[in-house]
Amino acid sequence: MIPGAFDYHRPSSVEEAVALMGQYGLEARILAGGQSLIPAMRYRLAQPAVLVDINKLPNLAYLSEENGMLRVGALVRDTDVEFHQDIQSRYHLIADVSQVVADPIVRYRGTVVGSLCHNDPSGDWAATAIAARAQMVIRGQGGERTEAIDDFIVDSFTTSIQEGEMAVEARFPVPNTRTSGAYEKIERKVGDYATAAAAVQLELAQDGTIKEIGIGVTAVALKALRVAEGEKLLRGQKPTRDLIRAAAEEAAKIADPNPDARGSKEYKKDMARVLVGRGLVKALGRLGVKI
Ligand SMILES: Cc1cc2nc3c(=O)[nH]c(=O)nc-3n(C[C@H](O)[C@H](O)[C@H](O)COP(=O)(O)OP(=O)(O)OC[C@H]3O[C@@H](n4cnc5c(N)ncnc54)[C@H](O)[C@@H]3O)c2cc1C
């Protein structure tokens, strides 16, 4: 189908983009990779009167470490992450997810920040950002603010971005050598959205106990969820099979998926459990801990 009519703007600075978003308010949408927005417009699920195309903005495609955070600019494509050697070797969770988001063609255009802003309840980046305890940097005419990912993800397709604002960056804590993670996704075929998926990141203390942990699940509720009770069970503990099993059970408890062609409610809930368990075992294995 053909999208409805819209005005098109291609600003040349973030300030100009933000000014346009302020001028047109709820009528305007940011166009990044277009991998979700354009299909939504073609199906008339979205009918913005104004598109603000940020693809020509300079200096937004950066991937850099600063003050203990990996800064991912709003024009970093999934493939930039997928083919970044340093990220692939040190950021285990991000490396995993970067290889299973959609298909290579979508990844070539789609942006990490755009996916987080789109906040599809089956998207892969939101659960990843939850597990990694990422932050979002949001710019409006009043200035810039940084928000924890848990506050940014509000509801299905809804974030804390307000009228007249745009996201300029996602920030992921830089992992140390005792930190690892994993992303486990079940999909019907390569390139499909998740039937269910789990993101895990953990840091071991010197004595082998789990110092910090993040667990996120996606496609099993109206938004990506933090498995907070599972995290609580593992934090400060030496990982054991029983503890991992118990933590994974917490994912099934909070999962409330809709049944669809990908699977029944019961199946998806169980997959949330299975995938969290697998993710934990894989992340620990990457740190040399056999469970
Ligand atoms: C065939 C296909 C398969 C897919 N499979 C998957 C999958 O398996 N897993 C998955 O996670 N995703 C999947 N996707 C979706 C896709 O990966 C992402 O949703 C998409 O890449 C979003 O990023 P984008 O840059 O393309 O955003 P766009 O499509 O340009 O924008 C998406 C939304 O976010 C807003 N937005 C974008 N950038 C900003 C910003 N900087 N500030 C404020 N708002 C912003 C836009 O206004 C729009 O509302 C698939 C898409 C397709 C077409």
The ligand as a MOL file (V3000), in Angstrom:
LIG
                    3D

  0  0  0     0  0            999 V3000
M  V30 BEGIN CTAB
M  V30 COUNTS 53 58 0 0 0
M  V30 BEGIN ATOM
M  V30 1 C 11.0700 -7.6190 7.8200 0
M  V30 2 C 11.3500 -7.0230 9.1680 0
M  V30 3 C 11.7230 -7.8530 10.2000 0
M  V30 4 C 11.9960 -7.3130 11.4560 0
M  V30 5 N 12.3750 -8.1590 12.4470 0
M  V30 6 C 12.7270 -7.6470 13.6540 0
M  V30 7 C 13.2240 -8.4790 14.6830 0
M  V30 8 O 13.3850 -9.6800 14.5350 0
M  V30 9 N 13.5570 -7.8970 15.8700 0
M  V30 10 C 13.4310 -6.5510 16.0910 0
M  V30 11 O 13.7490 -6.0780 17.1760 0
M  V30 12 N 12.9910 -5.7340 15.1210 0
M  V30 13 C 12.6430 -6.2540 13.9080 0
M  V30 14 N 12.2110 -5.4030 12.9250 0
M  V30 15 C 12.0510 -3.9650 13.2430 0
M  V30 16 C 13.3060 -3.2130 13.0680 0
M  V30 17 O 14.4650 -3.9000 13.3580 0
M  V30 18 C 13.3380 -2.0080 14.0070 0
M  V30 19 O 12.1400 -1.7160 14.6070 0
M  V30 20 C 13.7270 -0.8540 13.2290 0
M  V30 21 O 14.9720 -1.0500 12.6650 0
M  V30 22 C 13.6700 0.4640 14.0150 0
M  V30 23 O 14.7430 1.3020 13.7210 0
M  V30 24 P 14.6690 2.3270 12.5210 0
M  V30 25 O 15.9280 3.1080 12.6050 0
M  V30 26 O 14.4000 1.6220 11.2550 0
M  V30 27 O 13.4510 3.2340 12.9770 0
M  V30 28 P 12.2800 3.9050 12.1120 0
M  V30 29 O 11.4940 2.8710 11.4020 0
M  V30 30 O 12.8420 5.0210 11.3010 0
M  V30 31 O 11.4220 4.5270 13.3160 0
M  V30 32 C 10.6890 3.6910 14.1700 0
M  V30 33 C 9.9570 4.5630 15.1970 0
M  V30 34 O 10.8880 5.1330 16.1150 0
M  V30 35 C 10.8780 6.5610 16.0190 0
M  V30 36 N 12.2750 7.0070 16.0660 0
M  V30 37 C 13.3170 6.5060 15.3660 0
M  V30 38 N 14.4510 7.1160 15.7230 0
M  V30 39 C 14.1150 8.0200 16.6610 0
M  V30 40 C 14.8670 8.9550 17.4340 0
M  V30 41 N 16.1840 9.0820 17.2900 0
M  V30 42 N 14.2050 9.7300 18.3290 0
M  V30 43 C 12.8640 9.6140 18.4770 0
M  V30 44 N 12.0940 8.7460 17.7800 0
M  V30 45 C 12.7290 7.9480 16.8910 0
M  V30 46 C 10.2100 6.8940 14.6980 0
M  V30 47 O 9.5940 8.1520 14.7260 0
M  V30 48 C 9.2180 5.7560 14.5730 0
M  V30 49 O 8.0780 6.0430 15.3450 0
M  V30 50 C 11.9120 -5.9090 11.6720 0
M  V30 51 C 11.5480 -5.0720 10.6160 0
M  V30 52 C 11.2660 -5.6170 9.3770 0
M  V30 53 C 10.9000 -4.6940 8.2520 0
M  V30 END ATOM
M  V30 BEGIN BOND
M  V30 1 1 1 2
M  V30 2 1 2 3
M  V30 3 2 2 52
M  V30 4 2 3 4
M  V30 5 1 4 5
M  V30 6 1 4 50
M  V30 7 2 5 6
M  V30 8 1 6 7
M  V30 9 1 6 13
M  V30 10 2 7 8
M  V30 11 1 7 9
M  V30 12 1 9 10
M  V30 13 2 10 11
M  V30 14 1 10 12
M  V30 15 2 12 13
M  V30 16 1 13 14
M  V30 17 1 14 15
M  V30 18 1 14 50
M  V30 19 1 15 16
M  V30 20 1 16 17
M  V30 21 1 16 18
M  V30 22 1 18 19
M  V30 23 1 18 20
M  V30 24 1 20 21
M  V30 25 1 20 22
M  V30 26 1 22 23
M  V30 27 1 23 24
M  V30 28 2 24 25
M  V30 29 1 24 26
M  V30 30 1 24 27
M  V30 31 1 27 28
M  V30 32 2 28 29
M  V30 33 1 28 30
M  V30 34 1 28 31
M  V30 35 1 31 32
M  V30 36 1 32 33
M  V30 37 1 33 34
M  V30 38 1 33 48
M  V30 39 1 34 35
M  V30 40 1 35 36
M  V30 41 1 35 46
M  V30 42 1 36 37
M  V30 43 1 36 45
M  V30 44 2 37 38
M  V30 45 1 38 39
M  V30 46 1 39 40
M  V30 47 2 39 45
M  V30 48 1 40 41
M  V30 49 2 40 42
M  V30 50 1 42 43
M  V30 51 2 43 44
M  V30 52 1 44 45
M  V30 53 1 46 47
M  V30 54 1 46 48
M  V30 55 1 48 49
M  V30 56 2 50 51
M  V30 57 1 51 52
M  V30 58 1 52 53
M  V30 END BOND
M  V30 END CTAB
M  END
